[in-house]
Amino acid sequence: MSKVVYEGWMVRYGRRKIGRSFIHMRYFVLENRLLAYYKRKPQDSQVPIKTLLIDGNCRVEDRGLKTHHGHMLYVLSVYNKKEKYHRITMAAFNIQEVLIWKEKIESVIDQHQEPQIANGNKYVSFEYKSGMDNGRTASSSDHECQFSAQEDEVDAPSSLLRRTTIGNGPPDSIFDWTQECDSELANHNANNQAFSGKHWRLLQCQNGLRIFEELVEVDYLPRSCSRAMKAVGVVEATCEEIFGLVMSMDGTRFEWDCSFQYGSLVEEVDGHTAILYHRLQLDWFPLFVWPRDLCYVRYWRRNDDGSYVVLFRSREHENCGQQPGYVRAHVESGGFNISPLKSRNGKPRTQVQHLMQVDLKGWGVGYVSSFQQHCLLQMLNSVAGLREWFAQIDERGAPPRIPVMVNMASSSVSSVKTQKIDELSVPPGPSLDQTNAASRNSVMMDEYSDEDEEQMPEAEQEACPTKSDNDAKRTAPKEEPFEKIDLSCFSGNLRRDDRDNSRDCWRISDGNNFRVRSKHFCFNKTKIPAGKHLMDLVAVDWFKDTKRMDHVARRHGCAAQLASEKGLFSLVFNVQVPGSTHYSMVFYFVTRELVPGSLLHRFVEGDDEFRNSRLKLIPSVPKGSWIVRQSVGSTPCLLGKAVDCNYIRGPKYLEVDIDIGSSTVANGVLGLVIGVITTLVVDMAFLVQANTTDELPERLIGAVRVSHIELSSAIVPKLDADPS
């Protein structure tokens, strides 16, 4: 029986063969499993322009923001992973409508992924809906929203350099300070560090805001760069409304940001990253102090709990050189964290955090200490401006204001220094009469039947034992006795070193550093330390080449081949890093044999759809700069949902090629890390997600810690011809 899941007017967005983009209003219909669009609202027997059958292999890709003649469009792309060139791309002038479509399409995809068939048996996944636990806001830990596929019929201009180091992410490293600030869990989760004395202290209360100062000293920054400061306040508006206002650079910004003078778009890198020029309006002795301006990269994302993250960091750009009469300030890190709160008296409430760590440069910073703090507080007061702006708005049902910016005139560096920037112009917006009203609040589904919390840092695990931890000890999985494998015969080109301060090496990470689902997770959502690994990590290879390296387990003499000769089974994870030089970090896990009928055995012998729905990664950065630690976070991620994974089944091994380049946002996270990789210590744990009581508790396949990796230590592998 025909059932219309959702329908409405949307923007048909794409790029013609001649390279020019186009937008048309089309009527989209999601009926049963069929997504189609028409030139007008369909009548009986009307043939659609294009259709796409939705099944478990489909993916909904968030393409972020696209600029078209000065107007900002939120773009969504739907495609089948087996037929990537057959896709439908749609867009809207507001983010709410895009979120509704994303939710509806993903719900259809999930309906065709729930029944998992493996070895002839049917397994129905347990699904715990987020947002039903103690009234908390919905939050999914498997962050599909942070990783989405990169391919699209809308090709990015080849002339744009999306990053200066490796891959196609943001141009520079950007601190994501928001990962430690879970606003909704601040009063409920003992593991939350957002306002702990360890990192922040309350400096003052001003204009209804709490002003915090970071306590951690940063030795690699100049003395003129202030400590990070953040303002925290509550605004009576939805996250979408605030996000739309924060992203705008038009005349509306004057009404709530007292430090804003002028802003324009320098370069649109991708749907989530842009380079902006920004002039500051500072009121500290303007007759004696030169005004400041900024050129910075802005990155944004939407989390599964409905919160928005907007991040800033300064960078240089050839079309945005020094401007006459201005001192170029430097933003080390900054941005907004916009998180939903429970409504009160029927009014939506949102917590807004605004963080800035800036070096204003110039003589005033060195001689007058109050100059920097005064100007920083003026910028942070924009949170109070947001609160008052929404408090004086009556039409709460109006869609969010569209962020409109204009490109700076492209010119050489020398010409930029001698010419003034064109005045900001705001072209009239298109008519929205045909667009479907999107005043509804969109609630994201918990796509992956998980609500994993972020992993607790090691020090916090030791210092904060709780009742759930004590219960977890009683329900921790029992370790099966097994015969030790002689690991001395295995080796990779990246050396193993178990010392704490070693560099350019790897070691086995303690499984108890990671928390996994307990036996009773289906009922009380408790987690326990993971304990021992199911497989032994025997070697790590660090490769580079001019092209992507697939099926590395076929390489003669590698750990997987050696294990096969000894009758052992190997699971190989090949993490592929794209760029002008492609890198691969390969982890070889070995065991004597797989237990028939076990979850790991079903994963190895199952089909790709089952594998994609279960393979999970838990990351952590125990050592590294603060901004990178918070950017990577410690939230579990279903890899098959986030990026493209290719599975190669050998006679005695399974290789998983994890293509980071298949996701624009995963590339963005990579961009935060790759530039400072030599300063980082990174933990990674691989496991198969358990969804039913029969599969619980979860067990780690294995975990690894890589320390201070050098790009120069990677080698070019000699790969045999792929028999496939």
N, C-alpha and C positions, 0 to 999 in steps of 0.2 A: 504493500500500500504506500502511495506517495506521501511523503511528509516533508514539508518545508521547514528546515532547521532554522534558517535565518535568511533575510533578504533586505535589500536596500540599495540606494544610490551610492556609488563610490567612484573614485577617480581611476580611470584606466591610464597607467603610467608606463612608459617604455622609451626605447631609443630606436630610431629608424636606422636603416643601413647607412645612410649618408652621415650619421653621427649626431643628428639633431634630436633632442628629446621631444616628446609629445605628451599631452594630457587630454583625455576625453572623459566626459561623464558617461558612465555605463551603469546599468542595473544588474547587480550581482545577486544570484540565487544559490543557496546551498540547500539542495533537496536530496534527502537521504544521504547517499555517498557521492553525489554528483555536484561539483562546483561549476557554475556556468555564468556567463554574463551576456547581456543583450543590449541592443542599441537603445531600447526603450522598455518600459515595464511590460513584461511578456503577457501576451494573450494566448488563447487556446491554439495549440499546434504551431506556435512560433518557434523557429529554429534558432538556437543560440549561436553567437559569434564564435565562441570557443568554450570547450568543456574540459574538465579534469576529474578523473575518478579518484576519490579519496580512499586510501587503504592504509595498512600499517606501515608501509614503506614511504609514506609521504612525510614531508617536513614543512613546517611553517617558519619562514625565515624573516626575521625582523631586519629590514634594511635601513631603519633609522630615518633621518631627515634628508630630504633632497631639495635643492633649490631650483626653482623653475621661474624665470623672469622675476626674481625677487621674492617670490612666495615660497613658503616652506611647506613641504608635503611629508607626511608620515607614510612610509612605504612598507608594504608587506608582500612577500613572494611565497607562493605555494608550488611545490614541485614534488615529483616522485624521485627518490634516490636512485632508482634503476633507470629512469629516463630524465636526466637532469635538464635536458634542453626543452622538454615539454613542461612548461610552467605557466602560471597565471600570476601577474603582478598587479596589485591594486594599491590604492593610496587614499588618504583623506586629509582634509585641512585641519583636523583635530585628532589628538591621540586617543581619545575615548573610543571613537568608532573603530579605529584600527584594533584596539585591545579587545573589543567585543567580537570582531570577526576572528581574531586570533584564537580566542577562547572557544568559539563555536567550532571552528575547523579542527582544533586540537582535540576537542571532545569526541569528534567523529573518528579521528585517528586513534585515540586511546581505546575506543570501543572495539577496534579491530586488532588491538595489541594485547588486550587482557587475556584471552584464552591462548596460552602458550602450549604448543605441542612439542614434546621432546621425547624421543625414543618410543613413540607410540602412546605415551601417556599424556593426559590433559591436566595441566596445572593452572589453577585459577589464582591470580595474584591477589593478595590481601591489599586493600586500598583504604588508607586512613586519611580522611579528608582534613586538610589543614584548616586552622581557624576554629576547630571544635574543642580544642584543649584549653580549659580554664578561661574561655572567652578571649584568648589571645588572637591577635591579628594573623591572618593567613600568612604562612611563610614556608616556602619549599626550599630545602637545602640543595637539591640537585639543580643547579642554576643553569637551566637551558637558556634563560634570557641573557646570560653573560657569554654564551657561545652560540653563534648561529652561522650557518653556512655562508660561504663567500660568493658562490657563483650567482650570476643574475644576467638576465637579458639586457640589463642596463649596464653597459660597460663603463668603468671609470676611465677618465682620460689618462692615456698612457704617460703624458708629460708630468703628471703630478707625482711627486715623491712622497709616499705615504709614511715613510719612516726613514731616518738617516742611517740606521744600522742594518737590521735584518727584517725581511718580511714586509707585510702590507698593513701594519697597524699604525698607531699614532706616531707622529714624527719623533717624539722624545719620551723619556720615562716620565710618568705622571704618578704622583703619590695618590693612592686611594686610602685616605685616612678614615674613611667611613666604615671599613670592615670591623673596626673595633667598637663602633658606636651603634649598637642595636637599640634604638630608642624605645621600642616596645618592650624589650626584655630588661630594661635597666632596673626596674623595680622587682623583677621576678627571678632573674637568673643570677645565681651566685657566681657564675663564671664570667659575667660581663665585666669588661674593664674600661668601659667608656668614661666613667667619672671616678675611677679609682685613684687613690692618692699616689699610686705608683707612676701615673702618667700625667695627670692634670691636677691643678689646684684652682679653686674659685678665686678669681682676682677681684671682681666687684659685680654689683648688680646695677644696671643702668637702663633706663627707658623700658623697664619690664623684661629685660634680658639678663641672663646669667653669662658673664664673661669669664672664660677659663684661659689659663696660660699653661703651656706645656712645661713639664718639669725636666724632661730629658735634655741634657746638653748635647749639641751636635758639633763635633770637633772638625768636620770637614767643610763647614760653611764659614764665610768671612764674619768677622765680629760685627760688621754693619748689618748683617741679616738678623732680624729679630727672632725671638722664639715664636713658635706657632701659637696663635691665639684663636679662640673660636667663641662665637656668640650662639646661645641656644634660647629659642623662644617658641611660643605656640601661636599659630595663625589659624583663624576660623575660616578655613577654605579647604577644598580638596587638593590632593597632591597634584592632580593634573592641572588645576588652575594655577597653582604656585609655580609648577614647572614651566608652563607656557610663559609666565611673566618673567621668570629668571632667564629663560633662553632668549628673550626679546632684546633687541638693541635699537629699538625705535624710540620715538618721542615719549612713549609711555614710561620709559625707565626713569625719566626725570621726576616722575610723581612719587617714586618710592626709594630711589637710590641717590642719596645726596652727594655721593662721591663720583657720580657719572657725569661726564661732559660730552663725550662723543664716542661712537663705536661703529665699526664696519667689519665686513668679512674680507679677509685677505685671500684665503684659499679653503675650499671645501674638500677635505681629504676623503672622507667616506661618510656614510650615514650617521656615524656616531662621533666623528672627529672633525674639527674645523680649526683653522688658525684665524685669530681675531686681532684687530687693532683697537685699543681702548685708551681714551684720554681720561685722566682723573681730575676731579674738581676738588682740590684740597684747600681748606680755609686757614691753614697755619701761616700767618704773615705772608700773604700772597705778594705783597709789594717787594719783599726781599728774597723770597724763595721761588725758584723756577718751577713751573708746573711739571707734573710727571705724566708719562705715558707708558703703555705696555704693549708688547706683542707676545701673545701666548697661545698655546694649543688648548683647546677645550674638548673634553671627552665626556660623554654622558651615557647612561644606561638606566634601564628600569629593572628592578629586582622583582622576584616572584611574590613578595609580600605587598607589592603595590608602591614601594618606595622608589624614589629617584635619586640618582647620584650624578652630580655635575662636578668635574674635576678640572683644575687649571694648572698650567705650569708654563713658565716663560720659554721661549725659543726664538732663534733668529730666523729671518726669512728675507730672501733677496728682494722681494717686493714690499718690504716694510722696514726700511732702514731708519736711521736716526732722523728725527724731525727737528727743523730749526725752532729754537725757543723752548725745547722740551728736554728733560732728563729722562733717559730710558731706565725705568725701575725694573726690578727682577723679582718675579714671583717664584719662590722655591716650591711652594705647594699651596693649594687653595681650592675652594669650591663650596658646593652646597650638598647637604644630605637632607632630603625631604621625605619624612616618614609618617605614615598614617597613625592616628590615635583614635580611640573610641569617641564616637560622637557624643555630644552633651546637649540636652534640650533640643534635640533634632538638628543641631548644627554640626557640620563636619569640622574636625579638628586635626591639625597637622603640626608635627614638631619640625622646625627648620633649624638646622645647624649650619653655620657659615664659618668656615675656617680660612685663615690667611697666614702665610709665612712669607714675608716680603722684605726685600732690601731696596729701600727707596733711593739709594745712591746719593751722590752730591755731598756738599760740605755740611749741610745741616745735620746729617746722620751722625757724623763724627764728632761734632762740637756741641750739639744740643740733644741730649738723650731723650727729652720729652717729645721731640719732633716725630720720631718714628712711632711711638706709642699713640700719640694723639691722632695721627693720620690713620693708623691701623684701626683704632676704635671708631673713627668716622666711617670707614668702609664696613666694619662689622655692624654698624647701626642700620644697615639696609634691611636687616631682619625685622627691626621695629617698623621700618618703612613699609615692608610687606604687610605686616599685621594691620597697620592703620589704613593702608590702601584698601584692603579687603573689608575692613570694618565699615567703610564709608560707601561700599558698593551695594546697591539694592537688587540689581538684576543678577541673582545668584545662578539662575538657570542658563545664562548665556555661555556659549562655548569659550574655551580659553583663547586668549589673544594670540594670533598667529605671529611667531617670531619672524620679523622681517629685517634683513640686513642688505647692504649693497656692497659690491666688490670694490676694493681699492683699485685705483688705476694702475695697471701693470706698467712698470717702467724699470729702468736700471737703478742700481743703488745710488748712483751719482745724481740722477734726475729726481729721485725721491727726496733727496736732501735739499734740492733747490726749488721744489714746487710744493705748493700746498695741496693737501688732500681735498678731493671734491666734497662738497657739502652733502650731508646725509639726506637722501630722498626716500620717501616712502610711497611707492606706487600704490594706487587704489587696489584693494583686494577684490578677487573675483566674487561673483554672486554665489551664495551658498543655498539658493532656493532648491536646487536639485539634490543637495546632500541630505542624507538622513539625519534627523535631529539626534545629537549624541550627548544629551544632558544626563543620561544614565551613568551611574558609577559602575565601572567595570571591575569585576572580581576575577582574578586569575585562578584557574583551576590548579590543583595540586597534581600536575601531570603524571608524576612518577610514583604516586602512592607512597610518598616519603615526606617527613618533616624533620630531617636530621638537623641537629643543632651544630653550630661550629665546634670544632675540636678544641678542647681545653689545652692551653699551653702547659708544657711539662712542669714548670715551676708552680703554676696554679693547681695542677693535679695533686701535687704533694702537699700544698699548703691549705687546700680547701676540701677536706673529706666531708662528704655529706651522707645523709641517710640513704640516698639512692646509690651512692658508691658502695656503702656497706652491703646493701642488698645485692648489688652487682657482683660483689665478691662471692656471694653464696650461689649466684647463678652463672658464674663464669664458665665457659666451656671447658670440659675436661680434655686434657691433652692426651692423644693416643700415643703409646710408645711406638717408636719406629727406629729402624736400623739406620745409623748414621751413614751418610754418603761421603766418600773420600773426595774432598773438594780441591785437593792439592793439584790435581791434573787439569783443572779448568783455569783459564786466564783470558783476559781481554786487554785491549790497549789502554784502558783507563785503570790505573792501579788501585788496589784496595789498601787502605790505611786506617786502622782503628783508633789512632790517636786523635784527641779532641781538636788540636790546633793545626792539623795537617791541611794541605792545600792540593787542589787539582786531583781529587781522589774520591772514592766512594767507600761506604761502610754499610753494614746491615743496621737498619733502624729498629729499635725496640718496639715490638708490637703493642706494648702497653701504653705507648705514647698516643695511640689512636683508639677512639671509642666507636664501637659498632653496636648493631642491634642485638639486644639480649633475647633469650628464649621467650620472654613474655612481652616482647615489643608490640605485638598485635593488640595487647590489652592495656598496657600502661606506658608504652613508648619509652621504656628505660633502656639505657645503653651501658655497656660494660667495656673494660679494657680488652683489647683484641687478643692479647696473649700471643702464643707461638704461631708461627706461620705454617701454612699448609705445604709450602714448597721452599726450597733453599735457593737463595740468590747466589749463583756461582761465578758470574762474570758480568762486566759492563763494558761495552764498546762505545767509543766516541768518534763518529765518522763525519766526513765532509766530502762534498762533491759539487760539480756544477749542475747536477740534476737531482731530482728526488730519488732517494734510495729505497726501493721496495724489495720485499722478500730477501732480507739480509741473512735469514737462517739458511739459505742455500749455499752461503759462502763456505768453501772448503776449509776445514780446520777450526771453524767457530765452535763455541761452546755447545750449541744445539746439535751439531753434527757429531761432536765427540760424545755427548750424552747418548745419542742414538746408537753409536757403536757399542756403548756399555749397557744397552738395554734399558736406559732411563728415558722418561718422558720429559719434554721441555715445553715451557710456555714462554714465548718471546714477545716482549713489548718493545716496539720500534717507534719512539716518539720523534716525529719528523718536523723539523723546524725550517720553514721556507725562507727564501731570500735569494739575492744574487749568488751567494754561496749557500747551498743547502746543507743543513746539519742533521744528524740522527744520533740520538742517544738510545742505545739498545740494552735492555735488561734481560738476562737469561735466568729463568727460574726452573729448577729441576726437581723431580720427585721420582721415586722408584716406580710407582704405578698409581693410577687413578682408582679410587674406590667406586666400583660399579653402582650406579643409581644415585651417587652423591650429586650435590648441586654443581660442583666443579666439573664432574664427569659430564653432566647434562649440558653445561656451558660449552665444553670442548666439542661434544658430539652434536650439539644443536645447530639450528640454522642461524643465519646472520640476524634475522629479526629478533630471535630470542636473545642472542648475544648482545645486540645493541641495547636491548631493554634492561640488561642486568649488569654489564661491566661498569664498575664504579672506581673512581679515583678519589683519594683523600689527600690533598696537598697541605703543606705547612712550611713556613719559613722561620725556623728557630733563630736564625742569625742573619741580619741584614738591616739596611736602612729602614727606618720606621715606615716610610711611605710605601716601600715595596712590600713589607710584611703585611700591611693592611690591604694592599692591592690584591695580593695573591689570596690572602685569607686562609681559612682552614675548613671550608665548606665542602662536603662531598659532592661529586659531580658524576652523573651518568655519562660516560664518554660517548657512547653510541648515540645519545640524544643531542650531544653538544657539538661534536665534530664528526667527520667521516672516518669510519674505521673499516679497514680492509682485512679480512681474515684469510690466512693461507694455512690450510691443513696439510701437514706433511705426514710421513709414515709414523714418526715418533715425536712430533711437535705440532704446536699451533702457534703461528705468528700473528700478532695483531699490529698492523701498521696504523698508527694514530696520526692523521694528517692535520696538524695545527693550522695549516694554510687554508683549510676548507671553511674556516669561520672568521669573519671580520672582527668579531669581538674577542675571540680567542687570540687573534693576532694582536689586538690591543693590549690584552694582558701580557702577552709575550713581549710587546714593546716596552712594558714597564720593567721587565726583568733583564732582557738581553744586554742592555747597555751597562748594567752594573753586575753582571753575572759573576765576576771575579770576587765580589764582596759578599756573596750570598752562601748560606748553607740551607739546602732545600731537602725536605722530607717528602716522599711519595709512597703511598700505600695503595696496592691494587687488590680488589676483592670482587666477588660476585654478589650482587644484592640479593638478599633473602626476603621474600614477600609473604611466605606462608609459615604457619607454625611448624610444619614438617621440615622446612628449610632452615629455620632459626635454631641456634644463634648464628650470626654471621661470623665468618672466619676470613682472615687475610690470606690472599695468595702469597703475598710477601710485601716487604717494605724496604726502602733504600734511602740512604742519606748521601747526597752529593755535595761536596764542599769546595767552594771557591774555584769553579771550573774555568779553565783558560780556553778561549776559542782556538788559540794557536796549537793546542795539544791534539786537536782532532786530526785524524789521518784519512787518506783516501783509500777506501776498501777495494779489494780485488774481488769483484762479484762474478761468479760463474754465470753462464747463460741461463736465463730462467726457462726451465722446461715447459712452463705453461705458455 
